[in-house]
Amino acid sequence: MKNGNRKSYLSDTRNKIGNRIRRLFYRRKYKDKLFRRLFNNSKELMDLYNAINQTDYKDERALEIYTLEDAIYLSYKNDVSFIVCGILNLYEQQSTINPNMPLRGLIYFARQYDAYIAQHKHNLYGQSLIKLPYPQYVVLYNGTQKLENDADYMELRLSDAFEQPAPGMAAPSLECIAKVYNINYGRNKELMMRCRKLEEYSIFVGKITGYLEQGIQFKKAIDMAIDECIEEGILEDFLRKHRAEVVGMLFEQFNMKEYVKMEKRDSYENGRLEGLEEGHLNGLIEGEEKLSHLIQLLFTASRTDEILKAVNDKEYRNKLYNEFNL
């Protein structure tokens, strides 16, 4: 490839990567943190639990939030875990269809049970049977890709990942089931009717996603969605009190390098960027690390309104690099 063509090609590639990074980050990253913030107390979790299980528990004291402190598994923090009436619940919000959720659930439950045994000083090697909370793994999905058969509900099983056994082999000794509920607005209406907070969350996320798909810039899309929801009484108190925090959530975990790597992987899988040399892409990754650092500094300095300009305007970005000695 000639230098001029390569330069143009890499420029186009950078634009594609940058646009896709922004689209994917805004769709995949902002929702999980917001979900945890909304369902961070016993009352809201009990309402959600009752809606999922069609129960009617009233005593919030029966619910114990049981999220491992800073528990990170497979590079993800779990959303929320709690015990109620002898049931250990792991609830996660997901914006992508991930067939490995049961494996992640297995790893997390193993760590939870390990902590549970230590907390209650059980003897793992004793002769008495250790009674454990009953595990339930719920995934609340609100991505743009349809579930299998456009379903409102599906189950993912760990056993689907096992290698095909030899003929006559007994059933596998391990299983973990992720119960996936589609919570995009308009889906699982009965579930939404049973938990108003979940429905309002679904509406809010749907508004943001809709504006982004129209090509509206992220900050403006957020502001429009917040204003519209407040006017319509959707998460009204929360959005009035925590507007700045909500916007801050959306930028806090911004990591360009992660999505450049993902673009590299997807590009080769789909054949869309064939011919892009490894060295050039690594150069892009190093540049995005620097940009990611700049974005974090802007966020810390409460200058979030400059982030998109820094991403899109090279001259302005270089000026900020000099300002922050990057």
C-alpha positions in Angstrom: 0.0 0.0 0.0 1.5 3.4 -1.0 2.2 5.9 1.8 -0.6 8.3 0.7 -3.2 5.5 0.5 -2.0 4.1 3.8 -2.3 7.4 5.5 -5.8 7.9 4.2 -6.7 4.3 5.1 -5.4 4.7 8.6 -7.2 8.0 9.0 -10.5 6.4 7.8 -9.8 3.5 10.2 -9.2 5.8 13.1 -12.5 7.6 12.4 -14.3 4.2 12.2 -12.7 3.1 15.4 -13.4 6.3 17.2 -17.1 6.4 16.1 -17.5 2.7 17.1 -15.7 3.2 20.4 -18.1 6.0 21.3 -21.2 4.1 20.2 -20.2 0.9 22.0 -19.0 2.7 25.2 -22.1 4.7 25.5 -24.3 1.6 25.0 -22.4 -0.9 27.0 -20.8 0.9 29.9 -23.1 3.5 31.2 -26.0 1.2 32.0 -24.4 -1.2 34.5 -23.2 1.5 36.9 -26.6 3.3 36.7 -28.4 0.0 37.5 -26.3 -0.6 40.6 -26.9 3.0 41.7 -30.7 2.6 41.4 -30.9 -0.7 43.1 -28.5 -0.1 46.0 -30.8 -0.5 49.0 -33.0 -3.2 50.5 -36.3 -1.7 49.6 -35.6 -1.4 45.9 -34.0 -4.9 45.8 -36.9 -6.4 47.6 -39.3 -4.9 45.1 -37.2 -6.2 42.2 -36.9 -9.7 43.8 -40.7 -9.8 44.3 -41.3 -8.8 40.7 -38.9 -11.5 39.4 -40.2 -14.2 41.6 -43.8 -13.1 41.9 -43.6 -13.1 45.7 -44.9 -10.5 48.1 -42.3 -10.2 50.9 -42.7 -7.0 52.9 -40.0 -7.1 55.6 -36.9 -5.5 54.1 -34.9 -6.6 57.1 -35.1 -10.2 55.7 -32.9 -9.1 52.8 -29.1 -8.9 53.3 -27.0 -7.3 50.6 -24.2 -9.8 50.1 -22.0 -8.3 47.3 -18.3 -9.2 47.7 -16.2 -6.1 48.4 -14.6 -5.0 45.2 -15.2 -8.5 43.8 -13.8 -8.6 40.3 -14.0 -11.7 38.2 -13.1 -11.9 34.5 -12.5 -8.1 34.6 -16.1 -7.3 35.6 -17.6 -6.2 38.9 -20.8 -7.9 39.7 -23.9 -5.7 39.8 -25.6 -6.8 43.0 -25.8 -9.9 45.2 -28.1 -10.4 48.2 -29.6 -13.1 50.4 -33.3 -13.2 51.1 -35.2 -16.1 52.7 -32.2 -18.4 52.3 -31.7 -17.6 48.6 -28.4 -16.3 47.3 -29.2 -14.0 44.4 -26.8 -12.6 41.8 -28.5 -9.9 39.6 -26.6 -8.4 36.7 -27.5 -5.9 34.0 -26.1 -6.7 30.6 -26.1 -4.8 27.3 -24.6 -7.6 25.2 -25.7 -11.2 24.7 -22.9 -13.2 26.4 -23.0 -17.0 26.2 -20.4 -17.2 28.9 -22.6 -15.7 31.6 -23.2 -19.1 33.3 -19.4 -19.6 33.6 -19.1 -16.2 35.1 -21.9 -17.0 37.5 -20.2 -20.3 38.5 -17.0 -18.4 39.3 -18.8 -15.8 41.3 -21.0 -18.2 43.2 -17.9 -20.3 44.1 -16.3 -17.1 45.6 -19.5 -16.2 47.4 -19.8 -19.6 49.0 -16.2 -19.6 50.0 -16.8 -16.2 51.7 -20.0 -17.6 53.3 -18.2 -20.6 54.7 -15.4 -18.5 56.2 -17.9 -15.9 57.6 -19.9 -18.6 59.4 -16.7 -20.6 60.4 -18.0 -23.8 58.9 -15.7 -26.8 58.7 -15.4 -27.7 55.0 -13.8 -31.1 56.0 -16.1 -32.0 58.8 -18.7 -34.7 58.9 -21.7 -32.4 59.1 -23.4 -31.2 56.0 -23.0 -27.5 55.4 -26.3 -25.9 54.5 -25.8 -23.2 51.8 -28.1 -20.5 50.5 -30.0 -21.5 47.3 -28.4 -19.9 44.2 -30.4 -17.9 41.7 -28.7 -16.0 38.8 -30.7 -13.3 37.0 -29.5 -11.3 34.0 -31.4 -8.2 33.1 -30.7 -7.6 29.4 -31.3 -4.3 27.6 -29.0 -4.4 24.5 -30.0 -3.8 20.9 -29.4 -7.3 19.7 -32.5 -9.6 19.9 -32.5 -12.6 22.1 -32.9 -16.0 20.5 -36.3 -16.1 18.8 -36.8 -12.5 19.8 -37.8 -13.9 23.3 -38.6 -12.0 26.4 -36.9 -14.7 28.5 -34.2 -17.3 27.9 -31.9 -19.6 29.9 -28.2 -20.0 29.4 -26.6 -23.2 30.7 -23.1 -23.9 31.7 -23.4 -27.4 30.3 -23.8 -26.0 26.8 -20.1 -25.1 26.9 -18.9 -28.5 27.8 -17.1 -30.6 25.2 -19.2 -33.4 23.7 -18.9 -36.4 26.1 -18.2 -39.9 25.0 -21.3 -42.1 24.3 -22.8 -43.3 27.6 -21.2 -40.7 29.7 -23.2 -39.7 32.8 -24.7 -36.2 33.2 -22.2 -33.5 33.9 -21.3 -32.9 37.6 -21.6 -29.1 37.2 -24.4 -26.8 36.1 -25.1 -23.1 36.4 -28.2 -21.4 34.8 -28.4 -17.8 33.9 -32.0 -16.6 33.7 -32.0 -13.8 31.1 -34.9 -11.3 31.1 -35.3 -8.8 28.2 -35.9 -5.5 30.0 -35.9 -3.2 26.9 -38.9 -1.0 27.1 -42.0 -2.7 25.8 -40.7 -6.2 26.7 -41.7 -8.3 29.7 -44.7 -6.0 30.5 -46.0 -8.0 33.4 -42.5 -7.9 35.1 -42.4 -4.1 34.5 -45.8 -3.7 36.0 -44.6 -5.4 39.2 -41.5 -3.2 39.6 -42.0 0.4 38.6 -38.4 1.4 39.3 -37.2 -1.3 36.7 -39.7 0.0 34.2 -38.6 3.6 34.7 -34.9 2.5 34.3 -35.9 0.8 31.1 -37.6 3.9 29.8 -34.7 6.1 30.6 -32.1 3.9 29.0 -34.4 3.5 26.0 -34.5 7.3 25.5 -30.7 7.6 25.7 -30.2 4.8 23.2 -32.8 6.2 20.9 -31.1 9.6 20.8 -27.7 8.1 20.2 -29.0 6.0 17.3 -30.3 9.3 15.8 -26.7 10.5 15.8 -27.1 13.0 18.7 -23.9 13.6 20.7 -23.7 11.8 24.0 -23.9 14.7 26.4 -26.8 16.2 24.6 -28.6 12.8 24.4 -28.2 12.4 28.2 -29.5 15.9 28.9 -32.5 15.4 26.5 -33.3 12.1 28.1 -33.0 13.5 31.7 -35.2 16.6 30.9 -37.8 14.4 29.2 -37.9 11.9 32.0 -38.2 14.6 34.7 -41.1 16.2 32.7 -42.8 12.8 32.4 -42.2 11.9 36.1 -39.8 9.0 35.2 -37.1 8.6 37.9 -38.0 12.2 38.6 -36.7 12.6 42.2 -33.5 10.6 41.4 -32.7 12.6 38.3 -33.4 16.0 39.9 -31.2 15.2 42.9 -28.4 13.3 41.1 -28.3 14.8 37.7 -24.6 15.6 37.8 -23.8 12.2 39.3 -25.7 10.4 36.5 -23.7 12.3 33.8 -20.5 11.6 35.7 -21.2 7.9 35.8 -21.2 7.8 32.0 -17.6 9.1 31.7 -16.0 7.6 34.8 -15.0 4.3 33.3 -14.2 5.6 29.8 -11.4 3.4 28.4 -10.5 3.9 24.8 -7.9 1.2 24.7 -10.4 -1.6 25.6 -12.5 -0.8 22.6 -9.6 -0.3 20.2 -8.6 -3.8 21.1 -12.1 -5.0 20.6 -12.2 -3.3 17.2 -9.0 -5.0 16.3 -10.5 -8.4 17.1 -13.8 -7.7 15.5 -12.1 -6.3 12.4 -10.2 -9.5 11.7 -13.2 -11.6 12.5 -15.4 -9.7 10.1 -12.8 -9.0 7.4 -13.7 -5.3 7.5 -10.2 -4.0 8.1 -8.1 -6.5 6.3 -4.6 -5.3 5.6 -4.3 -3.1 8.7 -0.7 -3.7 9.9 -0.1 -4.7 13.5 2.3 -1.9 14.2 -0.1 0.8 13.0 -2.9 -0.6 15.2 -0.6 -0.8 18.2 0.2 2.9 17.5 -3.5 3.7 17.7 -3.8 1.8 20.9 -0.9 3.8 22.5 -2.5 7.0 21.3 -5.9 6.0 22.8 -4.2 5.2 26.1 -3.0 8.8 26.2 -6.4 10.1 25.2 -8.0 7.9 27.9 -5.7 9.5 30.5 -6.6 12.9 29.3 -10.4 12.1 29.5 -9.9 10.9 33.1 -8.1 14.2 34.0 -10.9 16.2 32.4 -13.5 14.3 34.3 -11.6 14.8 37.6 -11.4 18.5 36.9 -15.2 18.7 36.2 -14.5 19.6 32.6 -16.7 17.0 31.1 -18.0 19.4 28.5 -14.6 19.4 26.9 -14.3 15.6 26.5 -16.1 15.2 23.1 -14.2 18.2 21.7 -10.9 16.6 22.8 -11.9 13.3 21.1 -12.9 15.0 17.8 -10.6 17.9 17.5 -6.9 17.0 17.2 -5.6 20.6 17.6 -7.6 21.1 20.7 -6.6 17.7 22.0 -2.9 18.5 21.6 -3.4 21.8 23.4 -4.9 19.9 26.4 -2.0 17.4 26.2 0.4 20.3 26.7 -1.8 21.8 29.5 -1.8 18.5 31.5 1.9 17.7 30.6 1.0 14.4 28.9 
